[in-house]
Amino acid sequence: MLPTHGAVTSVFHLANSMRHTAYPDISAWVAAAGTRSSFLAGAIDHRPAAEFLIDANLVIPAVVICPSPRLKAVSRQADRPTLIAIARLLLEIAPPRWLHIAVDGRVRHEFIPSADLQGLSWLRPELDQLLVDAANRPSELSDIIALGLGRAAELTILATLDNLETSPTHVSEISDRFGYDIETVRGPALRWEVKGCTTKTSGSFHLSRNEFDKCQRYPDEWRLVQVEFVPGALTAEFLTESHISTIRELLAGDLIDLAPAETGPFYWETSARMAPPESAWALSALTAPGDLFLPSIRELGKHALEMRSLSQKSNGN
């Protein structure tokens, strides 16, 4: 929920209405928020904010509607510090999709949709600092974006290889023990390790110890392919071929040459960050299908996060 003045005011009235009264259900709670003393309270439709607060676990719908301690702390009076605190809370819990694109040490307003920027204008002069703080806060969102990019890249290459009739199998869906993501029975390579990136992170990647071991074991069959997405892909509602900027490849031999031998001061643990020189990369002959259609980066990331959580539970972690 974007912390516009209306949204923040609605959250305040919903929170304030619970300070001294308990409500049996959401309808009674929303109705009570609309009878607050201010004209604005009665003019706002409070149900969307109420449903958001429940989904965000800021309100617990038990026998009666109960506020969480964090929500109760911002329910005393509708002064500016309280409204700013609510805006900060909303940015933390539901950061806008564009946040990590628009904030890179400083706020780049040109990357914020104009309607959103207008809706946030009431937060000035505190706006930029609120956005920087929200972007710097460790959260599950960064994991979701990283996992979503990786999965989008894998599905893109899977569709591409399927179009080429190489009989691809998405082996990373079976297990992460393969040391690569896609296996084919014909084509320029038989074992494909796929990495996703944006323009900002292109050319580098993290490689697990197992992936490097398989690279060494199958040097003539293993290949790394990196799919670079345009910045707009991170906030798109769905992904198409137009969201892909470049597909590049790195041969196993070039990757092996990058890693020092495991002697003396260097040895592999679980993973390493690789940054090959630009000359090591080759533009891939693979091109995404024109009819490519994938869910959003966020949806793909959420699914990957759920799958990772289930895998960890099944392994007893």
C-alpha positions in Angstrom: 0.0 0.0 0.0 1.5 3.3 -1.2 1.6 5.7 1.8 -0.4 8.5 0.2 -2.0 11.0 2.5 -5.4 9.3 2.2 -4.0 5.8 2.8 -2.0 7.0 5.9 -4.9 8.9 7.2 -7.1 5.8 6.8 -4.6 3.7 8.7 -4.6 6.2 11.5 -8.3 6.3 11.9 -8.6 2.5 11.8 -5.9 2.3 14.4 -7.3 5.1 16.6 -10.8 3.5 16.5 -9.3 0.4 18.3 -7.6 2.3 21.1 -10.4 1.9 23.6 -13.0 -0.2 21.7 -12.9 -3.8 20.4 -14.9 -4.7 17.4 -16.4 -8.2 16.5 -15.7 -8.1 12.8 -14.1 -6.0 10.0 -17.4 -4.4 9.0 -18.0 -2.9 12.5 -14.4 -1.8 12.7 -14.5 -0.1 9.3 -17.8 1.6 10.1 -16.3 2.9 13.4 -13.3 4.4 11.6 -15.6 6.3 9.3 -17.4 8.0 12.3 -14.2 9.7 13.5 -14.5 13.4 14.2 -12.8 14.7 11.0 -14.6 15.2 7.7 -11.8 13.2 6.0 -12.4 10.2 8.1 -16.0 9.9 6.9 -15.0 10.6 3.2 -12.5 7.8 3.0 -13.3 4.2 2.1 -11.5 2.4 4.9 -12.0 -1.2 3.9 -9.0 -1.5 1.5 -6.7 -0.2 4.3 -8.4 -2.5 6.8 -7.9 -5.6 4.6 -4.2 -4.5 4.1 -3.6 -4.3 7.8 -5.0 -7.8 8.3 -3.0 -9.2 5.5 0.2 -7.5 6.9 -0.5 -9.0 10.3 -0.7 -5.5 11.8 -4.2 -6.4 12.9 -5.2 -9.8 14.3 -8.8 -10.8 13.5 -9.4 -13.2 16.5 -12.6 -13.2 18.6 -12.4 -9.4 18.3 -10.3 -7.2 16.1 -7.0 -6.5 17.9 -4.2 -4.1 16.8 -0.6 -5.3 16.9 1.8 -3.3 19.2 3.4 -1.6 16.2 0.0 -0.4 15.0 -1.1 0.7 18.4 2.0 2.8 18.8 0.9 5.0 15.9 -2.7 5.5 16.9 -2.7 8.3 19.6 -3.1 11.5 17.6 -3.1 12.6 14.0 -0.1 14.9 14.1 2.5 15.0 11.4 5.1 12.9 13.3 2.5 10.1 13.7 1.5 10.2 10.1 5.2 10.1 9.0 5.7 7.1 11.3 2.7 5.3 9.6 4.2 6.1 6.2 7.5 4.7 7.3 5.7 1.5 8.5 3.9 1.1 5.2 7.1 1.5 3.2 8.8 -1.1 5.4 6.0 -3.7 5.1 5.0 -3.1 1.5 7.8 -1.3 -0.3 6.7 -0.2 -3.8 8.0 -2.3 -6.7 10.1 0.6 -8.0 11.9 1.3 -4.7 15.2 -0.5 -5.4 15.3 0.9 -8.9 14.7 4.5 -7.9 17.0 4.4 -4.9 20.7 3.8 -5.4 22.3 5.7 -2.6 20.2 8.7 -3.6 16.6 9.0 -4.8 16.2 9.2 -8.6 12.8 10.7 -9.0 12.7 10.0 -12.7 12.3 6.3 -12.0 9.3 6.8 -9.8 5.9 6.7 -11.7 4.6 10.2 -11.8 1.3 9.2 -10.2 3.1 7.6 -7.3 5.4 10.6 -6.9 2.5 12.9 -6.8 0.8 10.7 -4.2 3.9 10.8 -2.0 4.5 14.6 -2.4 2.8 15.3 1.0 5.8 13.6 2.7 8.3 16.3 1.6 10.7 17.3 2.9 11.1 13.9 4.6 10.3 11.9 1.5 13.8 11.2 0.1 15.1 10.1 3.5 12.1 7.8 4.0 12.7 6.2 0.7 16.4 5.8 1.3 15.8 4.2 4.7 13.2 1.8 3.3 15.6 0.8 0.4 18.5 0.2 2.9 16.4 -1.9 5.2 17.2 -5.6 5.0 14.0 -7.4 4.0 12.6 -10.4 2.3 12.0 -8.3 -0.8 15.6 -8.4 -1.9 15.5 -12.2 -1.7 12.3 -12.3 -3.7 13.7 -10.1 -6.5 16.9 -12.1 -6.7 15.1 -15.4 -6.8 12.6 -14.0 -9.2 15.3 -12.9 -11.6 16.9 -16.3 -11.5 13.7 -18.2 -12.1 12.7 -15.8 -14.9 16.0 -16.4 -16.6 15.7 -20.2 -16.2 12.2 -20.2 -17.7 13.3 -18.0 -20.5 16.2 -20.3 -21.5 14.0 -23.4 -21.0 11.4 -21.9 -23.5 14.2 -21.0 -25.9 15.8 -24.5 -25.8 12.4 -26.0 -26.2 11.8 -24.0 -29.3 15.1 -25.3 -30.7 13.8 -28.9 -30.1 16.8 -29.8 -27.8 14.5 -31.7 -25.4 15.3 -29.7 -22.4 14.7 -30.8 -18.8 14.5 -28.3 -16.0 16.6 -30.3 -13.6 16.9 -27.6 -10.9 13.2 -28.2 -10.3 14.1 -31.7 -9.3 17.1 -31.0 -7.2 19.9 -28.5 -6.7 22.4 -31.3 -6.6 22.8 -31.4 -10.4 25.1 -28.4 -10.5 23.3 -26.8 -13.4 19.7 -25.8 -14.2 18.8 -27.3 -17.5 19.8 -30.5 -19.3 19.4 -31.1 -23.0 20.0 -34.1 -25.2 21.2 -32.2 -28.2 22.5 -28.7 -29.0 25.6 -26.6 -28.4 25.7 -27.6 -24.8 24.1 -30.4 -22.7 24.2 -28.8 -19.2 23.1 -25.2 -18.8 23.7 -23.1 -15.7 21.5 -20.1 -15.9 21.9 -16.7 -14.2 19.5 -13.7 -14.2 20.6 -10.1 -13.9 19.7 -6.5 -14.5 21.8 -3.9 -16.3 23.2 -2.9 -13.0 24.4 -6.4 -12.0 25.3 -7.7 -15.5 28.6 -9.5 -16.1 28.9 -10.9 -12.6 27.2 -13.7 -10.7 27.4 -16.1 -7.7 28.5 -19.6 -8.4 28.1 -22.4 -5.9 30.8 -25.0 -5.2 28.7 -27.7 -6.7 28.2 -25.7 -9.9 31.9 -25.1 -10.2 32.6 -28.8 -9.6 30.2 -29.8 -12.4 31.8 -27.2 -14.7 35.1 -28.9 -14.1 33.7 -32.4 -14.5 31.8 -31.7 -17.8 33.9 -28.9 -19.4 32.7 -29.8 -23.0 29.1 -30.0 -22.0 28.6 -27.4 -19.3 27.9 -23.7 -20.2 26.9 -20.7 -18.2 24.3 -18.4 -19.8 23.2 -15.1 -18.3 19.9 -13.4 -19.1 19.9 -9.6 -18.6 16.6 -8.0 -18.1 15.8 -4.3 -18.7 15.1 -2.2 -15.5 11.4 -2.1 -16.3 11.2 -5.9 -15.9 11.4 -5.6 -12.1 8.1 -3.8 -11.9 6.3 -5.3 -14.9 3.0 -7.2 -14.2 4.2 -9.9 -16.6 7.4 -10.6 -18.6 7.7 -10.9 -22.4 10.5 -11.0 -24.9 10.6 -7.2 -24.8 11.9 -7.3 -21.2 15.1 -9.1 -22.1 18.1 -6.9 -23.0 20.8 -9.4 -23.7 21.7 -13.1 -23.4 25.4 -13.8 -23.0 27.4 -17.0 -22.5 30.5 -18.1 -20.7 32.3 -21.3 -21.7 33.4 -23.8 -18.9 37.1 -23.4 -19.8 37.0 -19.6 -19.4 35.2 -19.9 -16.0 37.7 -22.5 -14.8 40.6 -20.2 -15.6 39.1 -17.5 -13.4 39.2 -19.5 -10.2 42.6 -19.9 -8.4 43.7 -23.4 -7.5 42.7 -24.6 -4.1 46.2 -24.2 -2.6 47.5 -21.8 0.0 45.3 -18.8 0.7 42.3 -19.8 -1.6 39.8 -22.6 -1.1 36.1 -23.0 -2.1 33.4 -23.0 0.6 29.7 -22.8 -0.4 29.9 -20.2 -3.2 32.0 -17.4 -4.8 31.2 -14.2 -6.6 32.6 -14.3 -10.2 33.2 -11.2 -12.3 34.8 -12.4 -15.6 36.4 -9.8 -17.9 34.1 -8.5 -20.6 36.2 -10.3 -23.2 35.4 -13.7 -21.7 31.7 -13.3 -22.5 30.2 -14.1 -25.9 26.8 -12.9 -27.2 24.6 -16.0 -27.2 23.0 -17.4 -30.3 20.0 -18.1 -28.1 17.0 -15.7 -28.5 13.9 -15.7 -26.4 10.7 -16.8 -28.1 8.6 -14.0 -29.4 5.6 -15.4 -27.6 7.4 -15.6 -24.2 4.9 -14.8 -21.4 5.9 -15.2 -17.8 4.5 -14.0 -14.4 6.1 -11.0 -12.8 9.5 -11.1 -11.2 7.9 -10.7 -7.8 5.4 -13.6 -8.3 8.2 -15.8 -9.6 10.4 -14.9 -6.6 7.6 -15.6 -4.1 7.1 -19.0 -5.6 10.8 -19.7 -5.5 11.0 -18.6 -1.9 8.1 -20.9 -1.0 9.8 -23.8 -2.7 13.1 -23.1 -1.0 11.3 -23.0 2.4 9.6 -26.3 1.7 12.9 -27.8 0.6 14.6 -26.7 3.8 11.9 -28.1 5.9 11.9 -31.5 4.1 15.7 -31.6 4.7 15.3 -31.0 8.4 16.8 -27.4 8.4 
